[in-house]
Amino acid sequence: MGRIFDLILGALKWPVALCSLFYLPAMVQALHYFQFNNMKFFAFLGGGLAYLAIKILAFARSNVSMQILAHEFTHIFFAWLTFHKVVHIHLNPDESGGAMRFKGKGNWLIVIGPYFFPLFLFFLMLLSTFFADKIPHSLWVNGMFGYFFAYHLESVFVQIHGQQPDFKEVGFLFCWMFLPGANLFVCSAVAAFNNGGWEGVMKYSVIVYKLGLSYFTNL
């Protein structure tokens, strides 16, 4: 099964990169449809500012070990998602990096996943969905989304650089075509979820699709 997914993703690699690049203006325009003047967004923003304040006031550097762990587990997540058996994970004691191994050839999604996918946020979104009836509606939840959103932004920022070996593996051209749109879509989807749950994510996706389609028809 993993080999089949590798073949499919291999065939979709450049079409996906082109779509990400093509839909980038639509993603930017779709931001105008967000409603930012509500308490959910202010709590979300407050959570992000709290993360920044904690780092500044505590003079804390990035939690390198946690970032490396999240990085490797995101590789593992996409390996499992594409039916690859993970056989090894290793974190360097000096916090210089880590590595994971899996069976099979692999694919670009496994390699590039940590540079756009917010693993902690994704599971927080799932938890808030499955336990919605047990978690009272509280702005503290929106604040948590904002906190981990800021953590994700910092992690992506420090990991994206020209010497990144994962970028060399999948190709720098592909990275520069795919990652800006992928990151903007994911970040916008998180903001949409914060305000409207999965329905908000769906509405945002439909808006982006329709705007992109209108660009295409006007070419």
C-alpha positions as CSV (number, residue, x, y, z in Angstrom):
1,M,0.0,0.0,0.0
2,G,2.8,2.4,0.8
3,R,4.4,1.8,-2.6
4,I,1.1,2.7,-4.3
5,F,0.8,6.0,-2.3
6,D,4.4,6.8,-3.2
7,L,3.6,6.4,-6.9
8,I,0.5,8.5,-6.7
9,L,2.2,11.3,-4.7
10,G,5.1,11.2,-7.1
11,A,2.8,11.7,-10.0
12,L,1.0,14.6,-8.2
13,K,4.1,16.3,-7.0
14,W,4.4,19.1,-9.6
15,P,0.7,19.5,-10.2
16,V,0.3,20.1,-6.4
17,A,3.1,22.6,-6.5
18,L,1.6,24.4,-9.4
19,C,-1.8,24.5,-7.7
20,S,-0.3,25.9,-4.5
21,L,1.4,28.6,-6.5
22,F,-1.7,29.4,-8.6
23,Y,-4.0,29.6,-5.6
24,L,-1.7,31.8,-3.6
25,P,-3.4,35.1,-4.7
26,A,-6.8,33.5,-4.0
27,M,-5.7,32.6,-0.5
28,V,-4.5,36.1,0.2
29,Q,-7.8,37.6,-1.2
30,A,-9.9,35.1,0.9
31,L,-8.4,36.7,4.1
32,H,-10.8,39.6,3.6
33,Y,-13.7,37.2,4.3
34,F,-12.5,36.6,7.9
35,Q,-14.3,38.2,10.8
36,F,-11.6,39.4,13.1
37,N,-13.7,41.6,15.3
38,N,-14.9,39.0,17.7
39,M,-13.9,37.6,21.1
40,K,-12.7,34.3,19.7
41,F,-10.1,36.0,17.5
42,F,-9.0,38.3,20.4
43,A,-8.5,35.3,22.6
44,F,-6.6,33.6,19.8
45,L,-4.4,36.7,19.4
46,G,-3.9,36.8,23.1
47,G,-2.7,33.3,23.2
48,G,-0.1,34.1,20.5
49,L,1.0,37.2,22.3
50,A,1.3,35.1,25.5
51,Y,3.7,32.7,23.8
52,L,5.8,35.7,22.6
53,A,5.7,37.3,26.0
54,I,6.8,34.1,27.8
55,K,9.8,33.8,25.5
56,I,10.8,37.5,25.8
57,L,10.2,37.9,29.5
58,A,11.9,34.6,30.4
59,F,14.7,35.3,27.9
60,A,13.9,31.8,26.6
61,R,15.5,30.6,23.4
62,S,13.6,28.3,21.2
63,N,12.9,24.9,22.8
64,V,15.1,23.1,20.3
65,S,14.5,19.6,21.7
66,M,10.7,20.0,21.4
67,Q,11.0,21.5,17.9
68,I,13.2,18.5,16.8
69,L,10.8,16.1,18.4
70,A,7.8,17.7,16.7
71,H,9.7,17.8,13.4
72,E,10.5,14.0,13.5
73,F,7.0,13.1,14.7
74,T,5.6,15.0,11.7
75,H,7.7,13.0,9.4
76,I,6.4,9.9,11.2
77,F,2.8,11.1,11.0
78,F,3.0,11.4,7.2
79,A,4.9,8.1,6.9
80,W,2.0,6.4,8.8
81,L,-0.6,8.3,6.8
82,T,0.9,7.0,3.5
83,F,1.2,3.4,4.9
84,H,4.9,3.2,5.7
85,K,6.2,1.3,8.7
86,V,8.5,3.5,10.9
87,V,11.4,1.5,12.2
88,H,13.6,4.0,13.9
89,I,13.7,7.5,15.4
90,H,16.7,9.2,16.9
91,L,17.3,12.6,18.5
92,N,20.9,13.8,18.7
93,P,22.0,14.5,22.4
94,D,23.5,17.8,21.4
95,E,20.2,19.1,20.0
96,S,21.7,19.3,16.5
97,G,18.9,17.4,14.9
98,G,17.3,14.0,14.6
99,A,16.4,11.3,12.2
100,M,13.8,8.7,11.5
101,R,13.7,5.7,9.2
102,F,10.8,3.9,7.6
103,K,10.3,1.0,5.2
104,G,9.9,1.8,1.5
105,K,11.0,4.5,-0.8
106,G,9.0,7.3,0.7
107,N,7.5,10.4,-0.9
108,W,7.8,14.2,-0.9
109,L,4.9,14.6,1.6
110,I,6.9,12.7,4.3
111,V,10.0,14.8,3.6
112,I,8.3,18.2,3.5
113,G,5.5,17.7,6.0
114,P,7.2,19.4,9.0
115,Y,7.6,22.7,7.1
116,F,3.9,23.4,6.8
117,F,1.9,21.1,8.9
118,P,1.2,22.1,12.6
119,L,1.1,18.7,14.2
120,F,0.4,19.9,17.8
121,L,-2.4,22.2,16.6
122,F,-3.9,19.5,14.4
123,F,-4.3,17.1,17.4
124,L,-5.6,20.0,19.5
125,M,-8.2,20.7,16.9
126,L,-9.2,17.0,16.9
127,L,-9.4,16.9,20.7
128,S,-11.6,20.0,20.8
129,T,-13.8,18.3,18.2
130,F,-14.2,14.9,19.8
131,F,-14.6,16.3,23.3
132,A,-16.7,19.3,22.4
133,D,-19.6,18.1,24.6
134,K,-17.3,17.7,27.6
135,I,-15.3,20.9,27.1
136,P,-17.4,24.0,28.1
137,H,-17.3,26.8,25.5
138,S,-14.4,28.9,26.7
139,L,-12.2,31.5,25.3
140,W,-9.3,29.7,27.0
141,V,-9.5,27.1,24.2
142,N,-9.2,29.8,21.6
143,G,-6.2,31.1,23.5
144,M,-4.6,27.7,23.4
145,F,-5.0,27.7,19.6
146,G,-3.3,31.0,19.4
147,Y,-0.5,29.9,21.7
148,F,0.3,26.8,19.6
149,F,-0.2,28.7,16.4
150,A,2.6,31.1,17.5
151,Y,4.7,28.1,18.4
152,H,4.1,26.6,14.9
153,L,5.0,29.9,13.2
154,E,8.3,30.1,15.1
155,S,9.1,26.5,14.4
156,V,8.6,26.9,10.6
157,F,10.5,30.1,10.6
158,V,13.6,28.7,12.2
159,Q,13.5,25.5,10.1
160,I,13.2,27.0,6.6
161,H,16.6,27.9,5.3
162,G,18.8,27.3,2.3
163,Q,20.9,24.5,3.9
164,Q,18.0,22.4,4.9
165,P,18.7,18.8,3.7
166,D,15.0,18.0,3.3
167,F,14.7,20.8,0.7
168,K,17.6,19.4,-1.2
169,E,15.9,16.0,-1.3
170,V,12.7,17.2,-2.8
171,G,14.2,20.1,-4.8
172,F,14.4,23.8,-4.0
173,L,12.1,24.7,-6.9
174,F,9.4,22.5,-5.6
175,C,9.8,24.0,-2.1
176,W,9.5,27.6,-3.2
177,M,6.5,26.7,-5.4
178,F,4.7,24.7,-2.8
179,L,5.5,25.9,0.7
180,P,4.3,29.5,0.6
181,G,0.8,28.5,-0.5
182,A,0.7,25.4,1.8
183,N,1.7,27.5,4.8
184,L,-0.8,30.3,4.1
185,F,-3.6,27.8,3.6
186,V,-2.8,25.9,6.8
187,C,-2.5,29.1,8.9
188,S,-5.7,30.5,7.4
189,A,-7.5,27.2,8.0
190,V,-6.4,27.3,11.7
191,A,-7.8,30.8,12.0
192,A,-11.0,29.6,10.3
193,F,-11.3,26.7,12.7
194,N,-10.8,29.0,15.6
195,N,-13.8,31.0,14.6
196,G,-16.1,28.4,13.1
197,G,-14.8,24.9,13.6
198,W,-14.5,22.5,10.7
199,E,-17.4,24.2,9.0
200,G,-15.3,27.4,9.1
201,V,-12.4,25.5,7.4
202,M,-14.8,24.2,4.8
203,K,-16.2,27.6,4.0
204,Y,-12.7,29.1,3.7
205,S,-11.7,26.3,1.4
206,V,-14.7,26.8,-0.8
207,I,-14.0,30.6,-1.0
208,V,-10.4,29.9,-2.1
209,Y,-11.5,27.4,-4.7
210,K,-14.1,29.7,-6.2
211,L,-11.7,32.7,-6.3
212,G,-9.0,30.5,-7.9
213,L,-11.6,29.2,-10.4
214,S,-12.6,32.8,-11.3
215,Y,-8.9,33.6,-11.9
216,F,-8.6,30.6,-14.2
217,T,-11.7,31.5,-16.2
218,N,-10.5,35.0,-16.7
219,L,-7.1,34.0,-18.1
